[in-house]
């Protein structure tokens, strides 16, 4: 063999050997479960219905949420103690961590995957970080607890103030960030959501009846009142746990909203925002979550009735199934195409998995006080 050809053959052999030694890890089937009691997350595999690893040292996760990088490799965990933790789910370790506030309640990742925003109760405001390094990019004091932080198309973040009833839109697409402030959103907004197309932002109100919407496609969005005569009302209904609005269902033609302080869910036309129906439920709903195809809505409930799940048919608006997975059902997560649902049962230290067509129990996974379940498919959805 001529020297040149021999050198080429050797280089190809070395490249092939190096490639063979490289471990390929697919992340599309993975997810993390919050283990709230011990400050850890459990890495799980959907197809195997199994736990793969536990990653510890994430601080106070008594109220925690997660967003993912666009390549599904990194999870950004927002803890109650103000901790922002970047978890590498390929290496199965903590890649970086900062404690950026005294009390944090959630966050979002920009549509280009370059920025992480964190919403704070103490000292309030929003902080925005570089997703790669976790270096601080922008500090936005608001003089208020901030809630309902979501990402919006165009490298924007939208969030609302509990104390002042304002919604702010932070446009990070230019060298100098642009902040738009929208007043009169209502008294004590407690949470918010954005629709999958990034157009409609809706806040729930605790201090008065009703909800408030914004059309983000409008050049100058103005508050739109929704269900102005519905809520806790004059009876001051006791509220055992606030509904999570990111768990609102969107079934295609309707939003399905957990009612505050009432044993029912509300159906609202997604285009007109007019009420179209109500479904009586077992207890006060916390999450009302739509299966990805929109045909079913799964609902869990506040203490002391938090051992039960009800399933509602989105065509008839009637309950078609009810069962009791166990004490303290805290969270649910559908597989990306909705063939299964994973349910955290905190007081049994289990994550339980069910078929969404037959409702058959499939498997359970041991987890330490599990709460939120977050699959990597969230990386490709606005508002999650």
C-alpha positions as CSV (number, residue, x, y, z in Angstrom):
1,X,0.0,0.0,0.0
2,X,1.3,3.4,-0.9
3,X,2.2,5.7,2.1
4,X,-0.5,8.2,1.3
5,X,-3.2,5.6,1.1
6,X,-1.9,3.9,4.2
7,X,-2.2,7.3,6.1
8,X,-5.7,7.8,4.9
9,X,-6.7,4.3,5.9
10,X,-5.2,4.7,9.3
11,X,-7.0,8.1,9.9
12,X,-10.3,6.5,8.9
13,X,-9.7,3.6,11.2
14,X,-8.9,6.0,14.1
15,X,-12.0,8.1,13.4
16,X,-14.2,5.0,13.2
17,X,-12.8,3.7,16.5
18,X,-13.3,7.1,18.2
19,X,-16.9,7.2,16.9
20,X,-17.6,3.7,18.1
21,X,-16.3,4.6,21.6
22,X,-18.6,7.7,21.8
23,X,-21.7,7.0,23.8
24,X,-24.8,8.2,22.1
25,X,-27.6,9.3,24.5
26,X,-31.0,10.3,23.1
27,X,-32.9,12.7,25.3
28,X,-36.3,12.9,23.7
29,X,-37.7,10.0,25.8
30,X,-36.5,11.4,29.1
31,X,-37.9,13.6,31.9
32,X,-37.4,14.8,35.4
33,X,-39.5,14.3,38.5
34,X,-39.2,16.8,41.4
35,X,-38.5,15.1,44.7
36,X,-39.7,18.0,46.8
37,X,-38.7,16.7,50.3
38,X,-35.0,16.1,49.6
39,X,-34.1,18.7,47.0
40,X,-33.4,16.2,44.2
41,X,-34.7,15.4,40.8
42,X,-35.3,11.9,39.4
43,X,-34.3,11.2,35.8
44,X,-36.9,8.9,34.1
45,X,-37.3,7.2,30.8
46,X,-40.8,7.1,29.2
47,X,-40.4,4.0,27.1
48,X,-38.9,1.9,29.8
49,X,-41.2,3.4,32.4
50,X,-38.2,3.5,34.7
51,X,-36.0,5.7,36.9
52,X,-32.4,6.1,35.6
53,X,-30.7,8.4,38.1
54,X,-31.2,10.8,41.0
55,X,-29.5,14.2,40.9
56,X,-29.2,15.9,44.4
57,X,-28.3,19.3,45.8
58,X,-31.0,21.5,44.2
59,X,-32.1,23.2,47.4
60,X,-35.7,23.9,48.4
61,X,-38.0,22.3,45.9
62,X,-41.2,22.6,47.9
63,X,-42.5,24.7,44.9
64,X,-40.5,24.0,41.8
65,X,-40.8,24.0,38.0
66,X,-38.6,23.1,35.1
67,X,-37.9,24.3,31.5
68,X,-35.6,22.7,28.9
69,X,-33.0,23.9,26.5
70,X,-34.0,23.4,22.8
71,X,-31.6,20.5,22.4
72,X,-33.2,18.8,25.4
73,X,-29.9,18.3,27.1
74,X,-30.2,20.9,29.9
75,X,-33.0,21.4,32.4
76,X,-33.4,24.7,34.3
77,X,-34.9,24.1,37.7
78,X,-36.5,27.0,39.6
79,X,-36.6,26.4,43.3
80,X,-38.6,28.0,46.1
81,X,-35.3,29.2,47.8
82,X,-34.5,31.4,44.8
83,X,-32.1,28.8,43.4
84,X,-31.7,28.5,39.6
85,X,-30.1,25.2,38.8
86,X,-28.9,24.0,35.4
87,X,-29.0,20.2,35.2
88,X,-27.2,18.2,32.6
89,X,-29.4,15.2,31.9
90,X,-26.8,13.5,29.7
91,X,-24.0,13.7,32.3
92,X,-26.6,13.4,35.1
93,X,-25.2,16.1,37.2
94,X,-25.6,19.8,38.1
95,X,-23.8,21.9,35.5
96,X,-24.3,25.2,37.3
97,X,-26.3,26.8,40.1
98,X,-27.0,30.3,41.3
99,X,-29.2,31.5,44.2
100,X,-30.6,34.7,42.7
101,X,-33.4,35.7,45.1
102,X,-34.9,34.9,48.5
103,X,-38.1,33.3,47.2
104,X,-38.7,32.3,43.6
105,X,-41.9,30.9,42.0
106,X,-41.0,29.9,38.5
107,X,-39.4,30.9,35.2
108,X,-39.2,30.6,31.5
109,X,-36.8,30.2,28.6
110,X,-36.7,32.4,25.5
111,X,-37.8,31.1,22.2
112,X,-34.3,31.1,20.9
113,X,-33.1,29.2,24.0
114,X,-30.5,31.9,24.9
115,X,-32.1,33.5,28.0
116,X,-33.6,32.2,31.2
117,X,-36.0,34.5,33.2
118,X,-36.9,33.9,36.8
119,X,-40.0,35.3,38.6
120,X,-39.5,36.3,42.3
121,X,-41.7,36.9,45.3
122,X,-38.8,38.2,47.5
123,X,-37.5,40.7,46.7
124,X,-39.9,40.7,43.8
125,X,-39.2,41.5,40.1
126,X,-37.7,39.4,37.3
127,X,-34.1,38.5,36.6
128,X,-32.9,37.4,33.2
129,X,-29.8,35.2,32.8
130,X,-27.6,33.8,30.0
131,X,-28.7,30.2,29.5
132,X,-25.2,29.0,28.9
133,X,-23.3,30.6,31.8
134,X,-26.1,31.7,34.1
135,X,-24.6,35.2,34.2
136,X,-27.0,37.9,35.0
137,X,-28.2,39.8,31.8
138,X,-30.9,42.0,33.2
139,X,-32.5,42.8,36.6
140,X,-36.1,44.2,36.4
141,X,-37.3,45.4,39.8
142,X,-41.1,45.7,39.8
143,X,-41.9,46.7,43.4
144,X,-44.2,43.7,43.6
145,X,-44.4,39.9,43.8
146,X,-44.3,38.7,40.2
147,X,-46.5,35.8,38.9
148,X,-47.4,34.3,35.6
149,X,-44.0,34.5,33.9
150,X,-44.1,33.0,30.4
151,X,-42.1,33.2,27.2
152,X,-43.6,34.7,24.1
153,X,-42.5,34.7,20.4
154,X,-39.9,37.2,19.4
155,X,-37.5,36.8,22.4
156,X,-40.1,38.2,24.8
157,X,-41.2,37.5,28.4
158,X,-44.6,38.4,29.8
159,X,-45.3,38.6,33.6
160,X,-47.8,40.1,36.0
161,X,-47.6,41.8,39.4
162,X,-49.7,40.5,42.3
163,X,-49.5,43.9,44.2
164,X,-50.1,46.4,41.4
165,X,-52.2,44.5,38.9
166,X,-49.8,45.4,36.0
167,X,-48.6,43.1,33.2
168,X,-45.2,43.8,31.7
169,X,-43.8,42.6,28.4
170,X,-40.0,42.5,28.2
171,X,-38.8,42.5,24.6
172,X,-35.2,41.2,24.6
173,X,-34.8,41.1,20.8
174,X,-32.8,44.4,20.7
175,X,-29.6,45.6,22.3
176,X,-31.6,47.8,24.6
177,X,-34.5,45.8,26.2
178,X,-37.9,47.3,25.6
179,X,-40.4,47.2,28.5
180,X,-44.2,47.6,27.9
181,X,-46.4,48.1,31.0
182,X,-50.1,47.4,30.9
183,X,-52.1,48.6,33.9
184,X,-55.6,47.6,35.2
185,X,-55.3,43.8,34.8
186,X,-57.3,43.4,38.0
187,X,-56.9,42.9,41.7
188,X,-54.3,40.4,42.9
189,X,-53.6,38.3,39.8
190,X,-52.4,34.9,41.1
191,X,-51.2,33.1,38.0
192,X,-51.3,33.2,34.2
193,X,-50.9,31.3,31.0
194,X,-50.1,31.9,27.3
195,X,-51.7,30.0,24.5
196,X,-49.5,27.7,22.4
197,X,-49.6,30.1,19.5
198,X,-48.3,32.9,21.7
199,X,-51.3,35.1,21.1
200,X,-53.5,35.1,24.2
201,X,-52.2,35.8,27.7
202,X,-54.7,35.2,30.5
203,X,-54.4,36.0,34.2
204,X,-56.6,34.6,37.0
205,X,-57.7,37.0,39.7
206,X,-57.9,36.3,43.4
207,X,-58.9,39.7,44.7
208,X,-62.0,40.1,42.5
209,X,-64.2,38.0,40.3
210,X,-63.2,37.1,36.8
211,X,-60.1,36.8,34.6
212,X,-58.2,39.2,32.3
213,X,-56.9,38.5,28.8
214,X,-54.4,40.2,26.5
215,X,-54.2,39.9,22.8
216,X,-50.4,39.9,22.3
217,X,-50.8,40.2,18.5
218,X,-52.3,43.7,19.0
219,X,-49.7,46.5,18.7
220,X,-51.1,48.0,21.9
221,X,-52.6,45.2,24.0
222,X,-55.5,46.3,26.3
223,X,-57.0,44.3,29.2
224,X,-60.0,42.2,28.1
225,X,-62.3,41.1,31.0
226,X,-63.4,37.5,31.0
227,X,-66.2,36.1,33.2
228,X,-66.4,39.3,35.2
229,X,-69.1,37.9,37.5
230,X,-67.5,34.6,38.3
231,X,-65.1,33.7,41.0
232,X,-65.0,33.5,44.8
233,X,-67.9,36.1,44.8
234,X,-69.6,37.6,47.8
235,X,-69.6,34.3,49.7
236,X,-65.8,34.4,50.0
237,X,-65.5,30.7,49.3
238,X,-62.5,29.0,51.1
239,X,-59.6,28.2,48.8
240,X,-57.5,25.3,49.9
241,X,-55.0,25.5,47.1
242,X,-54.7,27.9,44.2
243,X,-55.3,26.4,40.8
244,X,-52.3,26.3,38.5
245,X,-53.1,28.1,35.3
246,X,-50.3,26.5,33.3
247,X,-52.4,23.4,33.8
248,X,-55.4,24.9,32.1
249,X,-56.6,22.8,29.2
250,X,-57.0,23.9,25.6
251,X,-59.1,21.4,23.8
252,X,-59.1,23.1,20.4
253,X,-62.4,25.1,20.6
254,X,-62.5,25.7,24.3
255,X,-60.3,26.6,27.3
256,X,-61.1,24.5,30.4
257,X,-60.3,26.4,33.6
258,X,-60.2,25.2,37.2
259,X,-62.6,27.4,39.2
260,X,-61.3,29.2,42.2
261,X,-63.0,28.0,45.4
262,X,-65.7,26.1,43.5
263,X,-66.1,22.4,42.8
264,X,-66.3,22.8,39.0
265,X,-64.3,23.5,35.8
266,X,-65.4,26.2,33.4
267,X,-65.5,26.0,29.6
268,X,-64.7,29.2,27.6
269,X,-64.7,29.6,23.9
270,X,-61.1,30.0,22.8
271,X,-62.0,32.7,20.2
272,X,-64.7,34.8,21.9
273,X,-63.7,34.1,25.5
274,X,-67.4,33.6,26.3
275,X,-68.5,30.9,28.8
276,X,-69.8,27.8,27.1
277,X,-70.4,25.4,30.0
278,X,-69.5,24.2,33.5
279,X,-68.8,20.7,34.7
280,X,-69.3,19.8,38.4
281,X,-66.3,18.1,39.9
282,X,-65.4,16.0,42.9
283,X,-63.5,18.8,44.6
284,X,-61.7,22.1,44.0
285,X,-59.6,21.6,40.9
286,X,-55.9,22.3,40.9
287,X,-54.9,21.2,37.4
288,X,-57.3,20.7,34.5
289,X,-55.0,19.3,31.8
290,X,-55.9,18.3,28.2
291,X,-54.5,15.2,26.6
292,X,-52.4,16.3,23.6
293,X,-55.2,15.5,21.2
294,X,-57.7,17.6,23.2
295,X,-60.3,14.8,23.6
296,X,-59.9,14.4,27.3
297,X,-59.3,16.7,30.3
298,X,-57.8,15.2,33.4
299,X,-58.4,17.0,36.7
300,X,-56.9,16.6,40.2
301,X,-58.0,18.4,43.4
302,X,-57.0,20.3,46.4
303,X,-56.6,19.0,49.9
304,X,-58.5,17.2,51.5
305,X,-59.9,15.6,48.4
306,X,-56.5,15.2,46.6
307,X,-56.6,11.4,46.3
308,X,-58.8,11.5,43.2
309,X,-58.6,12.0,39.5
310,X,-61.5,12.7,37.2
311,X,-61.5,12.5,33.4
312,X,-63.8,14.7,31.3
313,X,-64.8,14.1,27.7
314,X,-64.3,17.4,25.9
315,X,-67.1,16.8,23.5
316,X,-69.9,16.0,26.0
317,X,-68.2,18.0,28.8
318,X,-69.2,15.0,31.1
319,X,-67.1,13.0,33.5
320,X,-66.3,9.6,31.9
321,X,-63.9,8.1,34.5
322,X,-62.9,8.6,38.1
323,X,-60.3,6.7,40.2
324,X,-58.1,7.2,43.2
325,X,-54.3,6.8,42.5
326,X,-53.5,7.4,46.2
327,X,-53.0,10.1,48.8
328,X,-51.8,13.6,47.7
329,X,-51.9,13.5,43.9
330,X,-49.9,16.6,43.1
331,X,-49.1,16.6,39.4
332,X,-49.8,14.9,36.0
333,X,-47.8,14.8,32.8
334,X,-48.9,13.3,29.5
335,X,-46.4,11.6,27.2
336,X,-45.9,13.7,24.1
337,X,-48.6,12.0,22.0
338,X,-50.9,11.4,25.0
339,X,-51.0,7.6,25.1
340,X,-50.0,7.5,28.7
341,X,-50.2,9.8,31.8
342,X,-47.7,9.9,34.6
343,X,-49.1,10.9,38.0
344,X,-47.2,11.9,41.2
345,X,-48.6,10.5,44.4
346,X,-46.6,12.3,47.1
347,X,-47.7,10.4,50.2
348,X,-47.1,7.0,48.7
349,X,-43.7,8.1,47.3
350,X,-44.7,6.8,43.9
351,X,-45.1,8.0,40.3
352,X,-47.9,5.9,38.8
353,X,-48.4,5.4,35.0
354,X,-51.8,4.8,33.3
355,X,-53.0,4.2,29.8
356,X,-55.2,7.1,28.7
357,X,-57.5,5.0,26.5
358,X,-58.3,2.0,28.7
359,X,-57.3,3.8,32.0
360,X,-55.3,0.6,32.8
361,X,-52.7,0.9,35.5
362,X,-49.3,0.1,33.8
363,X,-46.5,0.6,36.3
364,X,-45.2,2.6,39.2
365,X,-41.8,4.1,40.0
366,X,-40.4,4.8,43.5
367,X,-39.8,8.5,44.1
368,X,-39.2,10.5,47.3
369,X,-42.2,12.8,47.8
370,X,-42.7,13.4,44.1
371,X,-44.5,16.5,42.8
372,X,-43.9,18.1,39.3
373,X,-43.2,15.8,36.3
374,X,-41.5,17.4,33.3
375,X,-40.8,15.6,30.1
376,X,-38.2,17.0,27.6
377,X,-40.9,17.4,24.9
378,X,-41.7,20.7,26.8
379,X,-38.6,22.1,25.2
380,X,-40.5,22.7,21.9
381,X,-43.7,24.3,23.4
382,X,-44.4,28.0,24.0
383,X,-45.3,28.8,27.6
384,X,-43.9,25.7,29.2
